[in-house]
Amino acid sequence: MLKCITFDGDAATLDSLMSYLEKLDKVLEEIHEALQKKQTEQFLFVKEGNRMVRLQPEDILFLEGYGDYVKIHRTNGKLLLSQVSLKRFENCLVGQPFCRVHRSYIVAIAHINYIEHKRIRIGKELIPISDSYLPSLMDRISDL
């Protein structure tokens, strides 16, 4: 919505302009807070044995393919072993800050310490980067 305000030199016009800008700033701040809250509320459920474990995407360091299972390396140091394919996890994490870097690995971009010699360091782990996934990783990193 556009509002035309003309300044004719009196203080009332300037006060109304300041009031309008303050209201606009408050509305934008509320929108920003709502968007932040929505992002933090995203989670996924992962089946581990007979139970379903709720995970926040930001708690995941990386996913490692392990035969018919996926090892989920988490920030708290605890591993989860789930009988879900890495491809299915990749589909669930679309729109999240994750990137497939190898046939057997998906990493959380926010937890990457450094990249060197086609390997990624996350914590104490070195994760290989395959040639076929290197361009998509570089694209994701350059977008940040």
MILO-799068 format. One record per residue (C-alpha): residue in one letter; y, z, x; residue number from 1. Coordinates in steps of 0.02 Angstrom, whole numbers, always signed. Each point is the difference from the previous one (the first is absolute). Example, Ala and Ser with C-alpha at 12.3 -4.5 7.8 and 13.67 -1.06 7.14 Angstrom:
+--------+--------+--------+--------+-----+
: residu :     c2 :     c3 :     c1 : num :
+--------+--------+--------+--------+-----+
:      A :   -225 :   +390 :   +615 :   1 :
:      S :   +172 :    -33 :    +69 :   2 :
+--------+--------+--------+--------+-----+
This chain:
+--------+--------+--------+--------+-----+
: residu :     c2 :     c3 :     c1 : num :
+--------+--------+--------+--------+-----+
:      M :     +0 :     +0 :     +0 :   1 :
:      L :   +168 :    -51 :    +70 :   2 :
:      K :   +155 :    +98 :    -39 :   3 :
:      C :   +170 :    -72 :    +36 :   4 :
:      I :   +122 :   +131 :    +61 :   5 :
:      T :   +174 :    -50 :    +51 :   6 :
:      F :   +107 :   +106 :   +111 :   7 :
:      D :   +178 :     +6 :    -62 :   8 :
:      G :    +56 :   +138 :   +114 :   9 :
:      D :    -30 :   +155 :   -106 :  10 :
:      A :   -117 :   +142 :    +44 :  11 :
:      A :    -95 :     -9 :   -165 :  12 :
:      T :    -71 :   -170 :    +44 :  13 :
:      L :    -51 :    +60 :   +172 :  14 :
:      D :    -82 :   +155 :    -77 :  15 :
:      S :    -99 :   -106 :   -123 :  16 :
:      L :    -58 :   -112 :   +142 :  17 :
:      M :    -58 :   +150 :   +102 :  18 :
:      S :    -88 :    +73 :   -151 :  19 :
:      Y :    -90 :   -166 :    -31 :  20 :
:      L :    -55 :    -12 :   +183 :  21 :
:      E :    -64 :   +180 :     -1 :  22 :
:      K :   -104 :    -35 :   -156 :  23 :
:      L :    -69 :   -157 :    +79 :  24 :
:      D :    -46 :    +95 :   +159 :  25 :
:      K :    -89 :   +135 :   -102 :  26 :
:      V :   -101 :   -129 :    -97 :  27 :
:      L :    -52 :    -88 :   +160 :  28 :
:      E :    -54 :   +166 :    +76 :  29 :
:      E :   -106 :    +39 :   -153 :  30 :
:      I :    -83 :   -171 :    +11 :  31 :
:      H :    -37 :    +27 :   +184 :  32 :
:      E :    -78 :   +171 :    -33 :  33 :
:      A :   -107 :    -71 :   -140 :  34 :
:      L :    -64 :   -139 :   +113 :  35 :
:      Q :    -40 :   +125 :   +138 :  36 :
:      K :    -95 :   +110 :   -122 :  37 :
:      K :   -100 :   -148 :    -65 :  38 :
:      Q :    -50 :    -50 :   +178 :  39 :
:      T :    -61 :   +176 :    +41 :  40 :
:      E :   -103 :    +10 :   -159 :  41 :
:      Q :   -113 :   -145 :    +51 :  42 :
:      F :   -177 :    +50 :    +42 :  43 :
:      L :   -177 :    -65 :     -6 :  44 :
:      F :   -169 :    +76 :    -33 :  45 :
:      V :   -140 :    -28 :   +125 :  46 :
:      K :   -182 :    +34 :    -37 :  47 :
:      E :    -84 :   +107 :   +132 :  48 :
:      G :   -180 :    +38 :    -45 :  49 :
:      N :     +2 :    +75 :   -175 :  50 :
:      R :   +183 :    +45 :     -5 :  51 :
:      M :   +163 :    -93 :    -20 :  52 :
:      V :   +133 :    +48 :   +128 :  53 :
:      R :   +185 :    -29 :    -37 :  54 :
:      L :    +95 :    -74 :   +148 :  55 :
:      Q :   +183 :    -33 :    +28 :  56 :
:      P :    +23 :   -164 :    +96 :  57 :
:      E :   +113 :    +87 :   +126 :  58 :
:      D :   -144 :   +117 :    +47 :  59 :
:      I :   -105 :   -145 :    +62 :  60 :
:      L :    +12 :    -44 :   +186 :  61 :
:      F :   -122 :   -145 :     -4 :  62 :
:      L :   -159 :    -63 :    -81 :  63 :
:      E :   -151 :    -47 :   +103 :  64 :
:      G :   -143 :   -107 :    -62 :  65 :
:      Y :   -164 :    +89 :    +36 :  66 :
:      G :   -143 :   -109 :    -61 :  67 :
:      D :     -7 :    +13 :   -189 :  68 :
:      Y :   +123 :   +146 :     +7 :  69 :
:      V :   +182 :    +26 :    +43 :  70 :
:      K :    +61 :   +144 :   +108 :  71 :
:      I :   +169 :    +60 :    -58 :  72 :
:      H :    +95 :    +83 :   +143 :  73 :
:      R :   +130 :   +118 :    -70 :  74 :
:      T :   +152 :    +91 :    +69 :  75 :
:      N :    -84 :   +169 :    -24 :  76 :
:      G :   -139 :    -52 :   +120 :  77 :
:      K :   -136 :     +1 :   -133 :  78 :
:      L :   -103 :   -158 :    -22 :  79 :
:      L :    -57 :    -67 :   -166 :  80 :
:      L :   -151 :   -115 :    -12 :  81 :
:      S :     +0 :   -110 :   -154 :  82 :
:      Q :   -120 :   -135 :    -56 :  83 :
:      V :   +136 :   -126 :    -42 :  84 :
:      S :    +30 :   -163 :    +92 :  85 :
:      L :   +149 :    -20 :   +114 :  86 :
:      K :    +50 :   -153 :   -102 :  87 :
:      R :    +10 :   +107 :   -157 :  88 :
:      F :   +111 :   +126 :    +89 :  89 :
:      E :   +109 :   -142 :    +60 :  90 :
:      N :    +23 :    -58 :   -180 :  91 :
:      C :    +43 :   +178 :    -57 :  92 :
:      L :   +131 :    +19 :   +136 :  93 :
:      V :    +99 :   -157 :    -41 :  94 :
:      G :   +185 :    +41 :     +1 :  95 :
:      Q :    -30 :   +153 :   +110 :  96 :
:      P :    +47 :     +9 :   +185 :  97 :
:      F :   -175 :    -45 :    +61 :  98 :
:      C :    -60 :   -150 :    +98 :  99 :
:      R :   -171 :    -71 :    +40 : 100 :
:      V :     -9 :    -21 :   +189 : 101 :
:      H :   -185 :    -31 :    +29 : 102 :
:      R :   -157 :    -40 :    -98 : 103 :
:      S :    -38 :   +187 :     +5 : 104 :
:      Y :   +173 :    +81 :     -6 : 105 :
:      I :   +149 :    +22 :   -116 : 106 :
:      V :   +143 :   +104 :    +72 : 107 :
:      A :   +147 :    +93 :    -74 : 108 :
:      I :   +153 :    -80 :    +80 : 109 :
:      A :    +99 :   +162 :     -9 : 110 :
:      H :   -126 :    +90 :   +112 : 111 :
:      I :     -5 :   -129 :   +141 : 112 :
:      N :    +55 :    +81 :   +163 : 113 :
:      Y :     +3 :   -163 :    +99 : 114 :
:      I :    -80 :   -172 :    +19 : 115 :
:      E :    -56 :    -59 :   +170 : 116 :
:      H :   -124 :   -132 :    +63 : 117 :
:      K :    -61 :    -41 :   -176 : 118 :
:      R :    -37 :   +183 :    -36 : 119 :
:      I :    +86 :   +125 :   -112 : 120 :
:      R :    +18 :   +184 :    +42 : 121 :
:      I :     -5 :   +119 :   -148 : 122 :
:      G :    -14 :   +179 :    +58 : 123 :
:      K :   -141 :     +4 :   +127 : 124 :
:      E :    -86 :   -156 :    -68 : 125 :
:      L :    +13 :   -176 :    +71 : 126 :
:      I :    -28 :   -134 :   -132 : 127 :
:      P :    -32 :   -182 :    +47 : 128 :
:      I :   +104 :   -141 :    -72 : 129 :
:      S :    -93 :   -163 :    -26 : 130 :
:      D :    +84 :   -167 :    +34 : 131 :
:      S :    -14 :    -53 :   -182 : 132 :
:      Y :    +92 :   +155 :    -65 : 133 :
:      L :   +133 :    +12 :   +137 : 134 :
:      P :   +127 :   -119 :    -84 : 135 :
:      S :     -6 :    +95 :   -166 : 136 :
:      L :    +26 :   +166 :    +91 : 137 :
:      M :   +149 :    -69 :    +95 : 138 :
:      D :    +73 :    -66 :   -163 : 139 :
:      R :    -19 :   +170 :    -83 : 140 :
:      I :    +80 :    +89 :   +146 : 141 :
:      S :   +144 :   -123 :    +14 : 142 :
:      D :    +39 :    +26 :   -186 : 143 :
:      L :    +37 :   +185 :    +31 : 144 :
+--------+--------+--------+--------+-----+
